[in-house]
Structures are given as C-alpha cells and as structure tokens.
Amino acid sequence: MRVLAALWAVLWLAMAGMAAGQGLSALARLDPAGSRLRDAGGGIALDLALSQPVPWRVRVLDAPPRLVADFREVDWGALDRTPFGTSQRVRDLRAGPLAPGWSRLVLELDGPYRVAEAEMRTGADAAGGALVRLRLDPTDPADFAARAALPDPEHWALPLPRPAETAEPRRRHRGEGPLTVALDPGHGGIDPGAERGGKTEAALMLTFARELKEALVRAGGFSVVMTREADVFVPLETRIAIAHEQGADVFLSLHGDAAAEGEATGATVYVLADEASDAASAALAERHDRDSLLAGVDLKGQDDVIAGVLMDMARRETAPRSDRLSAALVAAIAAEGLGLHSKPRRGAAFSVLKSPDIPSVLIELGYMSSPRDLDRLSDPAWRARMAGAIAAALRDWSVADAAEAALLRQ
Ligand SMILES: [Zn+2]
C-alpha cells in the first residue's frame, strides 16, 4: 500500500513538472503504429505512443475491475480506426474525453491486477513523441481491493456530485415564475452511446438538447439547465446533482439508442421503475448504468443512501408526477405524428432518473438502429417538430402539476 502511494506521488510530481514545462497548447495524438496491447507473462502489457508528452495518472478501480488512466489533452480518435493488438485478459478498452482538458482510457480487466510499471518515456524519437509503458501483474483480490479503494488525489479531474445528504428537497413549483427544465443529453466524451452511420448518440442528443433549449426559451415560461454543454463525460450521479444545484423543477434525459430487438422504431418515454416493463427495457437501463460506471467512479454507496432514505418519498409524491409527464409527452408526440414505439410508455431502473424530488423521465427519441429513425434524428425539421411537441407537453403538464400543488397546499 505504501509503495503504491509513493508511486502516486512520484507520478504526480512528474506530471506537474511536465505541465509547467510543456504549455499544453497542442493536442497530443495517439499513434496506433507505435502502440501495442498484449498478454505478457501472467499479466497485461500496454504501450501507448503519443505525439507529445502530457501529464497523466493511472489507478485501478473495482466493480468491475478496471484500469483507469487519465491524460491531459489526448486525441484518441485513432483508437477506433486502428486496433493495436488484443489481450485475452482485457474485456473492453475504450477512450475519450472525460472533462474539459482531460481524457480517459479504460481497460476492463478479467480479474484483479496491480500496476507493476507505469512510466512515460520521452526523447526516444526525434519527433518529440512519448511512450507510455503500463505493465499489470495479477494480484490477489484483497490486494486489489485495497488499491482500488485508495482515495483519489485532490487533483483528480472527475466532476463529482455533492454528497446526497446535503441536497435539500426541492420546493415544488406552483406556477409562479418560470419552470426550470433540466435537459440531460445522454452519454458524451468517453461514452459515445449508440453509433450508426458515422453518427454518435452523444452528438445527436447534444444537438437536439441545444435546439430544445432554444425552443423552450422562445416559447417563454421556461428556464433551462443543461447537464452537459460539450462532448464530455458526465457521471450519472453528477447529472442528477447538477439538476438539484440548479433548482430544476423537472428532468428530461434525452437518448436515441440502438435496440437489440431488430424492428424497434419510434419514440419511447421511460420512468423509473424497480421492475422493468420488459427485458429490452431492463437491458437498456443496465447498459447505460454499466457504460457510465466503467468510465467513472462507483458511487453505489451514496446511491444506497438515496435509495434507503429518500426513495419512499419519491414513490409517494414524485412518481405519479413523472407518470403524468410521461403521459403528456406521449400524447404530444402522437398528436404531432412524430412516430411512437408500439409500447411508448415504459419503466426501467435508469439511475439517472433516481432524483427523489424532481419528476424525471428519459425520452428515447428514436432508435439509431432503425434507418428511418436515424434519418428522422438527423433531420433538423423533424427535430424542430419534436422539440415543439416536448415544449407543448411540458406546458400542459406544468399547468396541471401546479394546480395539484395548489390543491395539496390547501
Ligand atoms: Zn442512450
């Protein structure tokens, strides 16, 4: 344990020095030709060739076991185009933007490993490149658990939510002043979501969220909060925390996933449910939680606090409000003739919908796996109609919701 802590310190000092000296003006790029992933002995060897040295840091995390390496300003685009070797012991390898200025590489591991070697070599080539050498050796579960439980240094870049206990329950909107709408473009950064025809769900949803924000502001009576404004990774818990901190009255998560069921097409509106409506809904929610967890930090302990103390409150008051919002959205999308899934109102255990006191829904605008839906999602005119339908639904819902709040107050 002490050895690893020392390694941390050394790494961080090396990085800090490098940051001061390098200026970080240019983006470093991954060079797949000089990079390699392979099994080595009983462990894993990963070499990464970068076009220039950058500050970086590395650690392991548990559940599932994974190696997480954060780098300043690296363009990982080449990783998707050119795989550079495989390891039987690495179940998944992904990389992408994490937070402004930082990118993350994640290796999902098949068991407990320790970082035996982690260094960045510079000056090896005339072009000024850098070679990252990572060596992982197998270790026992107890040793791994201790390493995975090490606290992050303060400089760790991941935006973390405030502790749940300090979040005060939101006072319910009663129709006075604008309705604050939190728009949550799904995925982002290291987690691109579904990908079809050279487009990513993360990019499509960010575009749509911006357009919907404009439509709501134009319509009047709404103020809008976005959980992300760029192509960066935002943990699910942080999305909820942003909505709380900004005083959101309602939360809309925006998605356009690919479906395993081949024929799926049209819009679907999800609310939080312990028991998913069907197997496809359960799988969709599981995949979203898993992809977010792989890239981020496990905050399950905190989630349990929310679950235990506040979920009852959610079930009593907030769940019926979310249900009515889901009904209003489906009615407005149907009225506009925009295409609904054959079973448009469903429930699943999406973590991002777990705000105890903010009515929350997740809208699958369509399925990127359906060519027709992908055309619609890519069409600005269709998106404008969808934004209009959502704005109309929010208006209808908020009037009825405020009337109910007034009744409850009497
Ligand atoms: Zn999604």
Boltz pocket constraint, residues with backbone or C-beta under 6 A from the ligand:
constraints:
  - pocket:
      binder: B
      contacts: [[A, 186], [A, 187], [A, 193], [A, 194], [A, 201], [A, 254], [A, 255], [A, 256], [A, 257], [A, 288]]
      max_distance: 6.0
